[in-house]
Amino acid sequence: MYDVIIIGGGVSGCAAARELSRYQADILVLDKEEDVCCGTTKANSAIVHAGYDAAHGSLMAKLNVQGSQMMPALAKELDFAYDQCGSLVVCVSEEDRPALQKLYENGVANGVEGLRIIEREELVAMEPHIADEAVAALWAPTGGIVCPFGLTYALAENAAKNGVKFQFDTTVTGLTKLDGGWQVETDHGPLEARCVVNAAGVYADKLHNLVQPDDPMTIIPRRGDYFLLDHTAGDHVSHTIFQLPGKYGKGVLVTPTVHGNLLIGPTAIDQQDKDSTATTAAGLDEVRTKAGLAVKDIPLRQTITSFAGLRAHELRHDFFIGEIAPGFVDCAGIESPGLSSSPAIGVMVADIVSHSLGLEKDLTFTPTRKGILDPKTLPLEERNELIRHNPAYGQIICRCESITEGEIVDAIHRIPGARSLDGVKRRTRAGMGRCQAGFCSPRVMEILARELGVAQSAVTKSGGGSRIIVGTNKDVY
């Protein structure tokens, strides 16, 4: 029997795993996909929200502000990309100014530091491409941007370093109460734990309702469509720019990314399918139409891909974190600002579980983790020395992002490590560039097959049945 089973390997589940690894406990993270970071966490705005938007007094507001405050130190401790670039909420109509003031007051009540309403002259000085109609903005210097993949992998790797186990391709099919714990039914057989943490994203309501059917939860998958633009458009804005909801409706954001791209979106379209992340023409048209309301001259011709992600929207629009039955802890309804809140969510879940089980602190806990070495960041002399020592770091595999074989090999052999093209892409950015893996995929497949000891025909894009090679075009004797 495990002490803790965490169902869901997204950023919330991995944050909880990392914080729980501070204790003496046998912990397992389960996920139905082939890797961590395969659900809601992999496709979002990559924003660290300052915390001015969530309703004052809500758990969402409290954890957003706490998580945002924790992020800079956590980025240094776990070595992932983070930039506190600040954010602007732009008001494009004088009649909407009272709403801007209300947002400011809500942020002050939530405890967000440094908030200030700025007028057009200062706004244009900060963002030359701001829309001609913009009259004012709420400036939040504590807002930031992060790589959601990098954050999640950092949390997972540090948790693994401290003894947490991970089991993938495993779907939870049921829950049974035991004396002193729970039996977790899966498609790979039953598992037992003294405590279960429900961090299952858009499926968290299904698990909640098995345990507490008299107080049901309903999570609606809310789809968001995005455009991602090339590095050549990455400096079009310097801060995350939101649109104040007003007479033109709720707009979309425009933001730089930590990797030098420009990101535009999302929509907010409710759907029934908890797995479909297909973009739609209507959704992308909405982003295209609304993108210019706060920022002008966006070079949409530099778009290199579009994508969509799902948010786990609960009708009451708050986070639900607590022990709803002995040994069963909900971590549900984690929609935006879930990524921003994740460090604080992990701490809260760990506090609940450790008190419930009476866990003791592990004095051998190691809080640090080193990310994948990027040779491009090294001085030329150090880079040349690295290549002399390990020639794989001199072999460019992804030309768009200048990713080397050494980085890909490192990504594969980490725990948990990459087992698919998407696993490599999200860890190293091989395939993230302008050609969107058009050139580097065959070489990445060769490296995956070699390092994992499998045939190239067994290599997948994203696990499951997503094989790239489906047959041979000639017999080989």
Secondary structure as GFF3:
##gff-version 3
##sequence-region A 1 477
A	DSSP	beta_strand	2	7	.	.	.	ID=ss1
A	DSSP	alpha_helix	11	20	.	.	.	ID=ss2
A	DSSP	beta_strand	27	30	.	.	.	ID=ss3
A	DSSP	three_ten_helix	40	42	.	.	.	ID=ss4
A	DSSP	beta_strand	47	48	.	.	.	ID=ss5
A	DSSP	alpha_helix	59	78	.	.	.	ID=ss6
A	DSSP	beta_strand	82	83	.	.	.	ID=ss7
A	DSSP	beta_strand	87	91	.	.	.	ID=ss8
A	DSSP	three_ten_helix	94	96	.	.	.	ID=ss9
A	DSSP	alpha_helix	97	110	.	.	.	ID=ss10
A	DSSP	beta_strand	116	119	.	.	.	ID=ss11
A	DSSP	alpha_helix	120	126	.	.	.	ID=ss12
A	DSSP	beta_strand	136	140	.	.	.	ID=ss13
A	DSSP	beta_strand	144	146	.	.	.	ID=ss14
A	DSSP	alpha_helix	148	161	.	.	.	ID=ss15
A	DSSP	beta_strand	165	167	.	.	.	ID=ss16
A	DSSP	beta_strand	172	178	.	.	.	ID=ss17
A	DSSP	beta_strand	181	186	.	.	.	ID=ss18
A	DSSP	beta_strand	191	198	.	.	.	ID=ss19
A	DSSP	three_ten_helix	201	203	.	.	.	ID=ss20
A	DSSP	alpha_helix	204	211	.	.	.	ID=ss21
A	DSSP	beta_strand	219	229	.	.	.	ID=ss22
A	DSSP	three_ten_helix	231	233	.	.	.	ID=ss23
A	DSSP	beta_strand	240	243	.	.	.	ID=ss24
A	DSSP	beta_strand	253	256	.	.	.	ID=ss25
A	DSSP	beta_strand	262	265	.	.	.	ID=ss26
A	DSSP	beta_strand	269	270	.	.	.	ID=ss27
A	DSSP	alpha_helix	281	290	.	.	.	ID=ss28
A	DSSP	three_ten_helix	291	293	.	.	.	ID=ss29
A	DSSP	three_ten_helix	300	302	.	.	.	ID=ss30
A	DSSP	beta_strand	303	314	.	.	.	ID=ss31
A	DSSP	beta_strand	320	325	.	.	.	ID=ss32
A	DSSP	beta_strand	328	332	.	.	.	ID=ss33
A	DSSP	alpha_helix	338	357	.	.	.	ID=ss34
A	DSSP	three_ten_helix	375	377	.	.	.	ID=ss35
A	DSSP	alpha_helix	380	389	.	.	.	ID=ss36
A	DSSP	three_ten_helix	391	394	.	.	.	ID=ss37
A	DSSP	beta_strand	396	398	.	.	.	ID=ss38
A	DSSP	beta_strand	403	404	.	.	.	ID=ss39
A	DSSP	alpha_helix	405	413	.	.	.	ID=ss40
A	DSSP	alpha_helix	421	428	.	.	.	ID=ss41
A	DSSP	alpha_helix	441	452	.	.	.	ID=ss42
A	DSSP	three_ten_helix	456	458	.	.	.	ID=ss43
###
